[in-house]
Amino acid sequence: MYRLTVRALPAPALALCLATAFAPAHAAEPVFHNPLVQQRADPQVSLQPDGWYYYTATVPEYDRIEIRRARSLDDLGAAPAKTVWRKHATGAMGAHIWAPEMHRIDGKWYIYFTAGSAEHPWEIRLYALENASADPFAGEWVERGQVKTGWESFSLDATTFEHRGQRYLVWTQTAPDGSKGTNIYLAKMDTPLSIKGPAVLLTKPEYAWEKVKFAVDEGPAVLVSHGRVFVTFSASATDANYCLGMVSAPADADLLDAKSWTKLPEPVFRSSEKNGQWGPGHNAFTTTPDGKTDVLVYHARNYREIQGDSLHDPNRHTRAQAIRWRADGMPDFGEPVADAPR
């Protein structure tokens, strides 16, 4: 027979034990095995109600659109990739197949992507594919043509989000007046393939960090949280100078009023020499499977020096890390974390 002996604890020790026992449990911040996917830039990932992460990104050959899915972000690299569309041999959609994004809207799947023409690769425009199947790996992906923005000029990197019952398109384009540099615009959508009304300018290259080698604001991504609508964007050349900036508006504001938006004067995410990560950018947002932790998904290289044109260097790898939130309700992205040991 065993006897349980209970000893009285001193009051301070007892208080500490009780406080520990009844303290709320905090889940450990997730750590991802970076890079998640090798040689995939401009990543876009969404956690769907079926529990799968659906992922697409730019392939280094710039010639096709792939999709994949996994139950965890760490498993995306090993997930089989399915090619759902290839570039045209001639004409429109024949070159520079960039930045696909796959969204589930009104019971259908849509992929928004950027493409030039085979004969004129830098005549870049926005296009869309549609799939009526509940499973984007089944059914047929149908070309739905160009997504018109209201004026014809160099345009790329479309994303979409719904807020307070209204769907919006956010994209990158040179200004209607033909001025140099790419800007970020927002407009209401009346269908998943079209916008209505005028576009509002969210940001244009103004600061030195947005104009290194090229005047570029591109690759918008949207996060609605903590009472605000945040739009991150990538700036400058696609080498070690690439970085993330951010604008935001109150969640209850008129998003089509340019005065609603506030731009931060410094990048929110940039190269980290300490961690060996260079040119982080063109991000997406998702969450952990339980929805409790916001996650930043982005691409970066693990070396600084690039031979030749950075657009021809294939080693922009997909990475992820948890987002922290400051007391004032602003996201803290920190700095790009080091690659995981292999």
C-alpha positions as CSV (number, residue, x, y, z in Angstrom):
1,M,0.0,0.0,0.0
2,Y,1.4,3.4,-0.9
3,R,0.8,6.5,1.2
4,L,0.6,9.9,-0.4
5,T,2.3,12.5,1.7
6,V,1.3,16.1,1.2
7,R,3.6,18.8,2.5
8,A,2.4,22.3,3.0
9,L,4.1,24.8,0.6
10,P,5.2,28.3,1.7
11,A,2.7,30.9,0.6
12,P,4.9,32.4,-2.2
13,A,5.6,29.0,-3.7
14,L,1.9,28.0,-3.5
15,A,0.9,31.2,-5.2
16,L,3.5,30.5,-8.0
17,C,2.2,27.0,-8.5
18,L,-1.4,28.2,-8.7
19,A,-0.6,30.9,-11.1
20,T,1.3,28.5,-13.3
21,A,-1.5,25.9,-13.2
22,F,-4.2,28.3,-14.2
23,A,-2.3,30.5,-16.6
24,P,-3.7,30.5,-20.1
25,A,-1.9,28.2,-22.5
26,H,-0.1,29.9,-25.4
27,A,0.7,27.9,-28.5
28,A,4.3,28.1,-29.6
29,E,5.0,30.2,-32.6
30,P,5.2,28.0,-35.7
31,V,8.5,27.5,-37.3
32,F,8.6,26.5,-40.9
33,H,11.2,24.4,-42.7
34,N,12.4,27.0,-45.1
35,P,12.7,27.1,-48.0
36,L,9.3,25.5,-48.5
37,V,9.4,25.2,-52.3
38,Q,12.6,25.5,-54.3
39,Q,12.7,27.8,-57.4
40,R,9.2,29.1,-57.1
41,A,8.8,32.9,-56.9
42,D,5.8,35.1,-56.4
43,P,4.0,32.5,-54.2
44,Q,0.3,32.6,-53.5
45,V,-1.3,30.2,-51.0
46,S,-4.7,30.0,-49.4
47,L,-6.0,27.7,-46.7
48,Q,-9.4,26.5,-47.9
49,P,-12.3,25.1,-45.7
50,D,-11.5,21.6,-46.8
51,G,-8.2,21.8,-44.8
52,W,-5.9,22.0,-47.8
53,Y,-3.4,24.7,-48.6
54,Y,-3.7,25.5,-52.3
55,Y,-0.5,26.9,-53.8
56,T,0.7,28.4,-57.0
57,A,3.7,30.5,-58.0
58,T,5.9,31.6,-60.9
59,V,8.0,28.9,-62.4
60,P,11.5,29.9,-63.6
61,E,10.8,29.0,-67.2
62,Y,7.9,31.6,-67.3
63,D,6.0,29.2,-69.6
64,R,3.2,27.5,-67.6
65,I,1.0,27.6,-64.5
66,E,1.2,24.9,-61.9
67,I,-0.9,24.3,-58.8
68,R,-0.3,22.0,-55.8
69,R,-1.8,21.4,-52.4
70,A,-0.8,20.0,-49.1
71,R,-2.2,19.7,-45.5
72,S,0.7,21.8,-44.2
73,L,2.9,24.5,-45.5
74,D,5.9,22.4,-44.8
75,D,4.6,19.7,-47.2
76,L,4.1,21.9,-50.2
77,G,7.6,21.3,-51.5
78,A,7.0,17.5,-51.7
79,A,3.4,17.9,-53.1
80,P,3.0,16.9,-56.7
81,A,2.6,19.9,-59.0
82,K,-0.1,19.8,-61.7
83,T,0.4,21.9,-64.9
84,V,-3.1,23.4,-65.6
85,W,-2.1,25.7,-68.5
86,R,0.8,26.5,-70.8
87,K,1.7,29.6,-72.7
88,H,0.5,30.2,-76.3
89,A,3.0,29.6,-79.1
90,T,2.0,32.9,-80.8
91,G,0.1,36.0,-79.9
92,A,-1.2,37.1,-76.5
93,M,-0.4,35.0,-73.5
94,G,2.7,33.8,-75.2
95,A,5.5,35.0,-72.9
96,H,6.4,36.0,-69.4
97,I,3.8,33.9,-67.5
98,W,4.1,35.5,-64.1
99,A,2.5,35.6,-60.6
100,P,-0.5,33.3,-60.9
101,E,-3.0,33.5,-58.0
102,M,-5.8,31.0,-57.5
103,H,-9.0,32.1,-55.8
104,R,-12.3,30.4,-55.0
105,I,-15.1,32.8,-55.8
106,D,-18.9,32.0,-56.0
107,G,-18.4,28.3,-56.3
108,K,-15.7,28.5,-59.0
109,W,-12.0,28.6,-59.2
110,Y,-10.2,31.5,-60.9
111,I,-6.5,31.9,-61.7
112,Y,-5.3,35.5,-62.3
113,F,-2.0,35.8,-64.1
114,T,0.3,38.0,-66.0
115,A,1.5,37.4,-69.6
116,G,3.1,39.2,-72.5
117,S,2.7,38.3,-76.1
118,A,4.9,35.8,-77.9
119,E,6.1,38.5,-80.4
120,H,6.2,41.3,-77.9
121,P,7.1,39.8,-74.5
122,W,7.0,43.2,-72.7
123,E,3.4,43.9,-73.7
124,I,2.3,42.7,-70.3
125,R,-1.3,42.4,-69.3
126,L,-3.6,40.7,-66.9
127,Y,-5.5,37.5,-67.8
128,A,-7.7,34.9,-66.1
129,L,-8.6,31.2,-66.2
130,E,-11.8,29.7,-64.8
131,N,-12.7,26.2,-63.5
132,A,-16.2,25.3,-62.5
133,S,-15.2,22.1,-60.8
134,A,-15.3,22.0,-57.0
135,D,-11.8,20.4,-57.2
136,P,-9.3,22.6,-59.1
137,F,-7.3,19.5,-59.9
138,A,-10.2,18.2,-61.8
139,G,-12.5,19.8,-64.4
140,E,-11.3,22.1,-67.2
141,W,-9.4,25.4,-66.9
142,V,-11.0,27.7,-69.5
143,E,-9.3,30.9,-70.7
144,R,-11.4,34.0,-69.9
145,G,-9.2,36.5,-71.6
146,Q,-7.8,39.8,-70.5
147,V,-9.0,41.4,-67.3
148,K,-9.5,45.0,-68.3
149,T,-8.5,47.7,-65.9
150,G,-9.9,50.8,-67.6
151,W,-6.8,51.8,-69.6
152,E,-4.2,49.9,-71.7
153,S,-0.6,49.9,-70.4
154,F,1.9,47.6,-68.8
155,S,0.0,45.8,-66.0
156,L,0.6,42.8,-63.8
157,D,0.3,41.0,-60.4
158,A,-3.5,41.0,-59.8
159,T,-5.0,39.8,-56.6
160,T,-8.5,39.9,-55.2
161,F,-10.3,40.0,-51.8
162,E,-13.8,40.5,-50.4
163,H,-14.5,43.0,-47.7
164,R,-17.8,43.8,-46.2
165,G,-19.7,42.1,-49.0
166,Q,-17.8,43.8,-51.8
167,R,-15.1,42.2,-53.9
168,Y,-12.1,44.2,-55.0
169,L,-9.3,43.8,-57.5
170,V,-5.8,45.1,-56.6
171,W,-3.1,45.2,-59.2
172,T,0.1,46.8,-60.6
173,Q,0.1,49.1,-63.7
174,T,1.8,52.1,-65.2
175,A,-0.2,55.3,-64.9
176,P,-2.7,56.3,-67.6
177,D,-0.6,59.4,-68.4
178,G,2.3,57.2,-69.5
179,S,4.6,58.2,-66.7
180,K,7.4,55.8,-65.8
181,G,7.2,53.4,-62.9
182,T,4.6,50.9,-61.8
183,N,1.9,51.8,-59.3
184,I,-0.7,49.8,-57.2
185,Y,-4.4,50.4,-57.9
186,L,-7.6,49.2,-56.4
187,A,-11.2,49.0,-57.9
188,K,-14.5,47.3,-57.1
189,M,-15.3,44.2,-59.0
190,D,-18.8,43.5,-60.5
191,T,-17.9,40.0,-61.6
192,P,-14.8,37.8,-60.9
193,L,-13.6,38.8,-64.4
194,S,-14.3,42.6,-64.5
195,I,-14.2,45.8,-62.5
196,K,-16.6,48.6,-62.2
197,G,-16.1,52.3,-61.6
198,P,-12.8,54.1,-61.4
199,A,-9.6,52.8,-59.9
200,V,-7.9,54.4,-56.9
201,L,-4.2,54.8,-56.7
202,L,-2.9,53.2,-53.5
203,T,0.8,53.8,-53.9
204,K,3.4,54.8,-56.4
205,P,7.3,54.8,-56.0
206,E,8.1,57.9,-54.0
207,Y,10.9,57.0,-51.6
208,A,14.5,56.0,-52.4
209,W,13.9,52.4,-51.4
210,E,11.2,52.1,-54.0
211,K,13.4,53.3,-56.8
212,V,16.6,51.3,-56.7
213,K,17.5,50.6,-60.4
214,F,13.8,50.7,-61.3
215,A,10.8,52.7,-60.0
216,V,8.6,49.8,-58.9
217,D,5.7,49.2,-56.7
218,E,4.2,45.7,-57.5
219,G,3.0,42.4,-56.2
220,P,0.2,43.6,-53.8
221,A,-1.1,41.3,-51.1
222,V,-4.0,41.9,-48.8
223,L,-4.5,41.2,-45.1
224,V,-7.6,42.3,-43.2
225,S,-7.0,42.1,-39.5
226,H,-7.0,44.2,-36.3
227,G,-9.5,46.6,-37.7
228,R,-7.5,47.6,-40.7
229,V,-7.0,46.6,-44.4
230,F,-3.3,46.1,-45.0
231,V,-1.8,46.0,-48.5
232,T,1.8,45.0,-48.8
233,F,3.7,45.6,-52.0
234,S,7.2,44.9,-53.4
235,A,9.5,47.6,-54.4
236,S,12.7,48.2,-56.5
237,A,14.7,45.8,-58.6
238,T,14.2,42.0,-58.1
239,D,17.7,41.5,-56.6
240,A,18.9,42.1,-53.1
241,N,17.2,45.6,-53.1
242,Y,13.7,44.0,-53.4
243,C,11.7,44.7,-50.2
244,L,8.1,45.0,-48.9
245,G,6.3,48.3,-48.3
246,M,2.8,48.7,-46.9
247,V,-0.3,50.9,-47.0
248,S,-3.3,50.5,-44.8
249,A,-6.8,51.8,-44.2
250,P,-9.4,51.5,-41.4
251,A,-11.6,48.5,-42.1
252,D,-14.7,50.7,-42.0
253,A,-13.3,53.4,-44.3
254,D,-14.2,54.0,-48.0
255,L,-11.5,52.0,-49.7
256,L,-12.0,53.9,-52.9
257,D,-11.1,57.2,-51.2
258,A,-7.3,57.7,-51.6
259,K,-7.4,59.7,-48.4
260,S,-8.3,56.6,-46.4
261,W,-4.9,55.0,-47.1
262,T,-1.7,55.6,-45.1
263,K,1.7,54.6,-46.5
264,L,4.6,53.8,-44.2
265,P,7.8,55.7,-45.1
266,E,10.1,52.7,-44.6
267,P,10.1,49.1,-45.8
268,V,8.4,46.6,-43.5
269,F,10.5,43.6,-44.7
270,R,13.9,43.7,-46.4
271,S,17.1,41.7,-46.9
272,S,18.8,40.2,-43.9
273,E,22.6,39.9,-44.1
274,K,22.6,38.3,-40.7
275,N,20.2,35.5,-41.8
276,G,21.6,35.2,-45.3
277,Q,18.3,36.2,-47.0
278,W,18.2,38.6,-50.0
279,G,15.4,40.3,-51.9
280,P,12.4,39.1,-49.9
281,G,9.1,40.0,-51.6
282,H,6.0,39.3,-53.6
283,N,4.3,37.8,-50.6
284,A,1.0,36.3,-49.8
285,F,-0.9,35.9,-46.4
286,T,-2.4,32.8,-44.9
287,T,-2.8,31.3,-41.4
288,T,-1.9,28.2,-39.5
289,P,-4.5,25.4,-39.8
290,D,-6.2,26.5,-36.6
291,G,-6.6,30.0,-37.9
292,K,-4.9,31.5,-34.8
293,T,-1.6,32.6,-36.3
294,D,-1.1,34.8,-39.4
295,V,1.6,33.7,-41.7
296,L,3.7,35.6,-44.2
297,V,4.6,33.6,-47.4
298,Y,7.2,35.2,-49.7
299,H,10.2,34.5,-51.9
300,A,13.9,35.3,-51.3
301,R,17.3,34.1,-52.4
302,N,20.0,32.8,-50.0
303,Y,22.8,34.7,-51.7
304,R,23.3,38.3,-52.7
305,E,25.4,38.4,-55.8
306,I,23.6,37.5,-59.0
307,Q,25.2,36.8,-62.4
308,G,23.4,38.7,-65.2
309,D,19.8,39.8,-65.1
310,S,18.1,39.0,-61.8
311,L,14.9,38.0,-63.7
312,H,16.9,35.1,-65.2
313,D,18.2,33.8,-61.9
314,P,15.9,30.9,-60.9
315,N,16.7,30.7,-57.2
316,R,13.9,32.7,-55.7
317,H,12.6,30.2,-53.2
318,T,9.2,30.2,-51.4
319,R,9.5,30.7,-47.6
320,A,7.1,31.4,-44.7
321,Q,7.2,32.8,-41.2
322,A,4.8,33.8,-38.5
323,I,3.6,37.4,-38.2
324,R,3.7,39.1,-34.8
325,W,1.2,41.8,-33.9
326,R,2.2,45.0,-32.1
327,A,0.1,46.6,-29.3
328,D,-1.0,49.3,-31.8
329,G,-2.6,46.7,-34.1
330,M,0.2,46.9,-36.7
331,P,1.8,43.7,-38.1
332,D,5.5,43.1,-37.2
333,F,7.1,41.0,-40.0
334,G,10.5,41.0,-38.4
335,E,13.3,40.0,-40.8
336,P,13.5,37.0,-43.1
337,V,14.5,34.0,-41.1
338,A,17.5,31.9,-41.9
339,D,17.1,28.7,-44.0
340,A,16.5,25.6,-41.9
341,P,19.4,23.2,-41.7
342,R,19.2,20.2,-44.0
